[in-house]
């Protein structure tokens, strides 16, 4: 296998690599306002297509529902900002395209899996509850892989900006955010 330009990965699993959980007290009348605030806070990481946040079934079934801008290495090894919308929101497809024919087929199946967004966002809030809950699920390691210092610095800045904005939102609204910034080891 030829040396790859990008070391970040998208595993062949339907389970997210990491999840953030946001819970904020809110009545049904505040849901639209909270959705707008969450969407704005997440802009450094992900844009959700459509006016609302999807439920889990829609979020996991449609990678094109989400668009993320990441920094990656192009075929010459240069740093480029890439919008995942160029691959229909599919992180694995984008990684395969960036690496081209040099990407080993076995590696591509395991670590450049097709069918996952970089980030998926969904809400589990029913309009009758007094709690607004949002999950942010990560399917790619691009924000967490420190193998390439220049990539890590640029992508981690996006992760930390979104986390900071969600933390501010949670504090202002009297809610709770659980948002780790490091992955646990994968077996």
BAVONU-340714 format. One record per residue (C-alpha): residue number from 1; residue in one letter; x negated, y, z. Coordinates in steps of 0.5 Angstrom, whole numbers, plus 500, padded with zeros to 3 digits. Example, Ala and Ser with C-alpha at 12.3 -4.5 7.8 and 13.67 -1.06 7.14 Angstrom:
// residues 2
@seq 1&type a&xx 475&yy 491&zz 516
@seq 2&type s&xx 473&yy 498&zz 514
This chain:
// residues 187
@seq 1&type x&xx 500&yy 500&zz 500
@seq 2&type x&xx 498&yy 507&zz 498
@seq 3&type x&xx 497&yy 512&zz 504
@seq 4&type x&xx 503&yy 515&zz 505
@seq 5&type x&xx 504&yy 523&zz 506
@seq 6&type x&xx 509&yy 523&zz 511
@seq 7&type x&xx 509&yy 518&zz 518
@seq 8&type x&xx 516&yy 520&zz 520
@seq 9&type x&xx 521&yy 514&zz 520
@seq 10&type x&xx 528&yy 513&zz 519
@seq 11&type x&xx 530&yy 506&zz 522
@seq 12&type x&xx 534&yy 500&zz 519
@seq 13&type x&xx 539&yy 501&zz 524
@seq 14&type x&xx 546&yy 504&zz 526
@seq 15&type x&xx 544&yy 506&zz 533
@seq 16&type x&xx 541&yy 513&zz 534
@seq 17&type x&xx 534&yy 514&zz 536
@seq 18&type x&xx 536&yy 519&zz 541
@seq 19&type x&xx 542&yy 522&zz 543
@seq 20&type x&xx 544&yy 529&zz 546
@seq 21&type x&xx 550&yy 530&zz 550
@seq 22&type x&xx 554&yy 536&zz 551
@seq 23&type x&xx 560&yy 537&zz 556
@seq 24&type x&xx 563&yy 544&zz 557
@seq 25&type x&xx 570&yy 545&zz 561
@seq 26&type x&xx 575&yy 548&zz 556
@seq 27&type x&xx 582&yy 547&zz 555
@seq 28&type x&xx 585&yy 546&zz 548
@seq 29&type x&xx 586&yy 553&zz 546
@seq 30&type x&xx 578&yy 554&zz 547
@seq 31&type x&xx 576&yy 548&zz 542
@seq 32&type x&xx 576&yy 552&zz 536
@seq 33&type x&xx 571&yy 558&zz 539
@seq 34&type x&xx 567&yy 552&zz 542
@seq 35&type x&xx 566&yy 549&zz 535
@seq 36&type x&xx 564&yy 555&zz 532
@seq 37&type x&xx 559&yy 556&zz 538
@seq 38&type x&xx 556&yy 549&zz 538
@seq 39&type x&xx 555&yy 549&zz 530
@seq 40&type x&xx 551&yy 556&zz 531
@seq 41&type x&xx 547&yy 553&zz 536
@seq 42&type x&xx 545&yy 547&zz 532
@seq 43&type x&xx 543&yy 551&zz 526
@seq 44&type x&xx 536&yy 550&zz 527
@seq 45&type x&xx 537&yy 542&zz 526
@seq 46&type x&xx 543&yy 541&zz 522
@seq 47&type x&xx 549&yy 544&zz 518
@seq 48&type x&xx 556&yy 541&zz 519
@seq 49&type x&xx 560&yy 541&zz 512
@seq 50&type x&xx 567&yy 543&zz 513
@seq 51&type x&xx 570&yy 547&zz 519
@seq 52&type x&xx 571&yy 542&zz 524
@seq 53&type x&xx 566&yy 537&zz 528
@seq 54&type x&xx 568&yy 530&zz 526
@seq 55&type x&xx 570&yy 524&zz 530
@seq 56&type x&xx 565&yy 519&zz 531
@seq 57&type x&xx 567&yy 514&zz 525
@seq 58&type x&xx 567&yy 520&zz 520
@seq 59&type x&xx 560&yy 522&zz 523
@seq 60&type x&xx 557&yy 516&zz 522
@seq 61&type x&xx 560&yy 514&zz 515
@seq 62&type x&xx 558&yy 520&zz 511
@seq 63&type x&xx 551&yy 522&zz 511
@seq 64&type x&xx 553&yy 528&zz 506
@seq 65&type x&xx 557&yy 531&zz 512
@seq 66&type x&xx 551&yy 534&zz 515
@seq 67&type x&xx 545&yy 538&zz 512
@seq 68&type x&xx 538&yy 539&zz 515
@seq 69&type x&xx 532&yy 543&zz 513
@seq 70&type x&xx 526&yy 539&zz 515
@seq 71&type x&xx 518&yy 540&zz 514
@seq 72&type x&xx 515&yy 534&zz 510
@seq 73&type x&xx 509&yy 533&zz 506
@seq 74&type x&xx 510&yy 533&zz 498
@seq 75&type x&xx 507&yy 528&zz 493
@seq 76&type x&xx 500&yy 533&zz 494
@seq 77&type x&xx 500&yy 533&zz 501
@seq 78&type x&xx 502&yy 540&zz 502
@seq 79&type x&xx 507&yy 542&zz 507
@seq 80&type x&xx 514&yy 544&zz 504
@seq 81&type x&xx 521&yy 545&zz 507
@seq 82&type x&xx 526&yy 541&zz 504
@seq 83&type x&xx 534&yy 541&zz 505
@seq 84&type x&xx 536&yy 534&zz 506
@seq 85&type x&xx 542&yy 536&zz 502
@seq 86&type x&xx 538&yy 534&zz 496
@seq 87&type x&xx 539&yy 527&zz 498
@seq 88&type x&xx 546&yy 528&zz 500
@seq 89&type x&xx 544&yy 528&zz 507
@seq 90&type x&xx 541&yy 522&zz 507
@seq 91&type x&xx 534&yy 522&zz 511
@seq 92&type x&xx 532&yy 515&zz 508
@seq 93&type x&xx 533&yy 517&zz 501
@seq 94&type x&xx 529&yy 523&zz 502
@seq 95&type x&xx 523&yy 520&zz 505
@seq 96&type x&xx 523&yy 515&zz 499
@seq 97&type x&xx 524&yy 520&zz 494
@seq 98&type x&xx 518&yy 524&zz 498
@seq 99&type x&xx 513&yy 518&zz 498
@seq 100&type x&xx 515&yy 516&zz 491
@seq 101&type x&xx 513&yy 509&zz 488
@seq 102&type x&xx 507&yy 508&zz 493
@seq 103&type x&xx 512&yy 507&zz 498
@seq 104&type x&xx 511&yy 499&zz 500
@seq 105&type x&xx 518&yy 496&zz 499
@seq 106&type x&xx 518&yy 492&zz 506
@seq 107&type x&xx 516&yy 499&zz 509
@seq 108&type x&xx 522&yy 502&zz 505
@seq 109&type x&xx 527&yy 497&zz 508
@seq 110&type x&xx 525&yy 498&zz 515
@seq 111&type x&xx 523&yy 505&zz 516
@seq 112&type x&xx 526&yy 509&zz 510
@seq 113&type x&xx 533&yy 506&zz 511
@seq 114&type x&xx 538&yy 509&zz 506
@seq 115&type x&xx 545&yy 511&zz 509
@seq 116&type x&xx 543&yy 515&zz 515
@seq 117&type x&xx 543&yy 523&zz 516
@seq 118&type x&xx 537&yy 526&zz 520
@seq 119&type x&xx 542&yy 528&zz 525
@seq 120&type x&xx 550&yy 527&zz 526
@seq 121&type x&xx 554&yy 531&zz 530
@seq 122&type x&xx 561&yy 529&zz 533
@seq 123&type x&xx 566&yy 531&zz 538
@seq 124&type x&xx 570&yy 526&zz 542
@seq 125&type x&xx 575&yy 531&zz 545
@seq 126&type x&xx 582&yy 530&zz 545
@seq 127&type x&xx 586&yy 537&zz 545
@seq 128&type x&xx 590&yy 535&zz 551
@seq 129&type x&xx 583&yy 534&zz 555
@seq 130&type x&xx 580&yy 540&zz 559
@seq 131&type x&xx 573&yy 538&zz 557
@seq 132&type x&xx 570&yy 539&zz 551
@seq 133&type x&xx 564&yy 534&zz 549
@seq 134&type x&xx 559&yy 533&zz 543
@seq 135&type x&xx 554&yy 528&zz 541
@seq 136&type x&xx 548&yy 530&zz 537
@seq 137&type x&xx 545&yy 524&zz 535
@seq 138&type x&xx 538&yy 523&zz 531
@seq 139&type x&xx 537&yy 518&zz 526
@seq 140&type x&xx 530&yy 520&zz 524
@seq 141&type x&xx 523&yy 521&zz 528
@seq 142&type x&xx 521&yy 527&zz 524
@seq 143&type x&xx 522&yy 532&zz 530
@seq 144&type x&xx 518&yy 527&zz 535
@seq 145&type x&xx 513&yy 524&zz 531
@seq 146&type x&xx 506&yy 528&zz 533
@seq 147&type x&xx 502&yy 524&zz 528
@seq 148&type x&xx 501&yy 530&zz 523
@seq 149&type x&xx 500&yy 536&zz 528
@seq 150&type x&xx 502&yy 541&zz 523
@seq 151&type x&xx 509&yy 537&zz 521
@seq 152&type x&xx 510&yy 536&zz 528
@seq 153&type x&xx 509&yy 544&zz 530
@seq 154&type x&xx 514&yy 546&zz 525
@seq 155&type x&xx 519&yy 541&zz 526
@seq 156&type x&xx 519&yy 541&zz 534
@seq 157&type x&xx 520&yy 548&zz 533
@seq 158&type x&xx 527&yy 547&zz 530
@seq 159&type x&xx 529&yy 542&zz 535
@seq 160&type x&xx 527&yy 546&zz 541
@seq 161&type x&xx 531&yy 552&zz 538
@seq 162&type x&xx 537&yy 548&zz 538
@seq 163&type x&xx 536&yy 545&zz 545
@seq 164&type x&xx 535&yy 552&zz 548
@seq 165&type x&xx 541&yy 555&zz 544
@seq 166&type x&xx 545&yy 549&zz 547
@seq 167&type x&xx 542&yy 550&zz 554
@seq 168&type x&xx 544&yy 557&zz 554
@seq 169&type x&xx 551&yy 555&zz 551
@seq 170&type x&xx 552&yy 550&zz 557
@seq 171&type x&xx 550&yy 554&zz 562
@seq 172&type x&xx 554&yy 560&zz 560
@seq 173&type x&xx 560&yy 556&zz 560
@seq 174&type x&xx 559&yy 552&zz 566
@seq 175&type x&xx 558&yy 545&zz 563
@seq 176&type x&xx 552&yy 540&zz 562
@seq 177&type x&xx 547&yy 538&zz 557
@seq 178&type x&xx 543&yy 532&zz 557
@seq 179&type x&xx 538&yy 533&zz 551
@seq 180&type x&xx 531&yy 529&zz 552
@seq 181&type x&xx 526&yy 532&zz 547
@seq 182&type x&xx 522&yy 525&zz 547
@seq 183&type x&xx 523&yy 518&zz 544
@seq 184&type x&xx 523&yy 512&zz 548
@seq 185&type x&xx 518&yy 507&zz 545
@seq 186&type x&xx 522&yy 502&zz 540
@seq 187&type x&xx 520&yy 495&zz 539
